[in-house]
Amino acid sequence: MRDRLQTWVLAAAVAALLLAIAQIYRVNLAKTPTNLEGNIAIDGGMTANPPQ
C-alpha cells in the first residue's frame, strides 16, 4: 500500500513540475517582442520576415 502511495505522489510531483515548466515557457514566449506579422523581432537585426 505504501509503495503505491509513493508512486502516486511521485507521479503527481512530476506532473506538477511539467505543468510549471510549460507555464514558464508560455509566459516567456508571451513576453517576446514580435512584429506585425507575429514573427519574433530581433533588435538591431534584419527584418524577421524573409524577402518575398
SULZI-V367571 format. One line per field, one symbol per residue. ss: DSSP state (a for helix, b for strand, c for the rest). burial: 1 if it has 9 or more other C-alpha atoms within 8 Angstrom, else 0. A space follows every 10 residues. Layout:
ss->???
burial->???
This chain:
ss->caaaaaaaaa aaaaaaaaaa aaaaaaaaaa accbcccccb cccccccccc cc
burial->0000000000 0000000000 0000000000 0001100011 1100000100 00
